Every structure is written in C-alpha cells, then in structure tokens.
Amino acid sequence: MNLFDVFIWAVILLSLAYALYRGFVHSVLSQGALLLSLLIALPLSAGPANRLQGDTSFTSLLVTYTDAVARVGDWDLANTPVTGIGDDTIDQVIHNVGLPSALSGVLERNLLVGRNIESDRTINDYVQGAVVSSAIRILCFLACAALTYALFSLALGVISHVFPFPLLKLFDWAGAALFGVLRGLTFVCVLYLLMPLLSTVIPLEDFRSVLDSSAMSPAFLSDAFFTAVLNGRLL
C-alpha cells in the first residue's frame, strides 16, 4: 500500500463515515445527486472549455508546463509538418512523448486525422494541443461537476432540515454504508481524471512510479471515462 492507496481508502472511509452519520435516505439522494451532477457536467462544461481554448493567454500558460519539444526528443521531428506523415512516424512520436495511455490515445487520434489535412501545423503543435485541450476539458468538467453537486447538496440540506428524513433502524445503517462506499468510489473515479494530466505536468519520475506501483489505482484509471469527458458524452 502506497500514498495513492492511502488516498483512495481515506476518501472511501470519509464518505462512509458521513453516510453513517446522515442516514440511508440522505445517502441515496446524495449519490443520486453526484451521478446527476456528472451527467449534467458532461455537456455543460463544453461551453467554458471552448471559451478557454480560445483564450491565448490561458492556453499559453498551460503550454509552458507541457514542454512538447523536449517530450518528442528530436527538434527536427518535433517541427515536422503533420500533413502526410506515416504510421511509423506516428508510432515514433507516441513512443518518444511517453504520455499516459489516456493522453496517448488522444494524441494518436489527432495525428491520424491531422495527417490528412493540408496545414502548416507541426508535430510539436499537436503534442501541445493534445495535452492543453485535454487539460482544459477535464478541469472545466470537474469545475462544473463540483458546482452542480454543491447546488444539489445545498438543496438536499435545506430539504432534510425542513423535512427530516426517516431512520430505518438496522437497514438504515447497512444501506447508508453501502451508498457511502459507492459515493466514495465515485469520488475517486472522478478525481482520478486528473492523474494523466498530473503525470504529464509534474516532472517527477517518482510520481509516475508511485502511481504505477499502487495496488488500487489501476481500477480507477479509466481511459474510457477520460475519453467520454473529452467528448462530452458517455457513448
């Protein structure tokens, strides 16, 4: 068990403790509110993300953390126009850049599309673009989900204060515990959307090695969920 495993257990246990304190009905509604917040945030975050991607000052700030030329590992390759590049070149770029699998998939898809478009954009531009656009989309999704969930939680708190939720004896505790764990697992899945980005911007090999050695992290590092957030839809 390493630092990431401790973090996962801490989130789950905190959610469990809060659920046992609040009771079964509140825990069910809170879990429902969390899932609904995530669904709402998928399309809702598209607008802010598009506006931020058009803000050159903000994107330039993020670009400073990517250092794409160094990632490609070859100045000439980094400045090669994407138009017309072959599969071998794409494979070499993906290998040299060494992004986490979720971001590598984004970069590879972008390069496959970009090579068929007449443009003066380089491999360096595409590497930077994959990381920056993904970071903006993920951060906007998390911000929208947090805001929506906060509003739902506020409404839930007001309702529970005016109309106290009933307790269901033993079943209440068991049910609350179950939904508390589910909510904790959901929180971890959402927070782990940041891991591919953190692995990219934090220039520490220890971060990647600790993440890779975590016993529980692989269960939460979902490329499918990451891609769904980037696309703004589940399917």
Secondary structure as UniProt FT lines:
FT   HELIX           3..22
FT   HELIX           24..44
FT   HELIX           46..53
FT   HELIX           56..63
FT   TURN            64..66
FT   HELIX           68..72
FT   HELIX           75..78
FT   TURN            83..84
FT   HELIX           87..97
FT   HELIX           101..114
FT   TURN            115..116
FT   HELIX           123..162
FT   HELIX           169..191
FT   HELIX           192..194
FT   HELIX           195..201
FT   HELIX           205..213
FT   HELIX           217..219
FT   HELIX           223..231
//
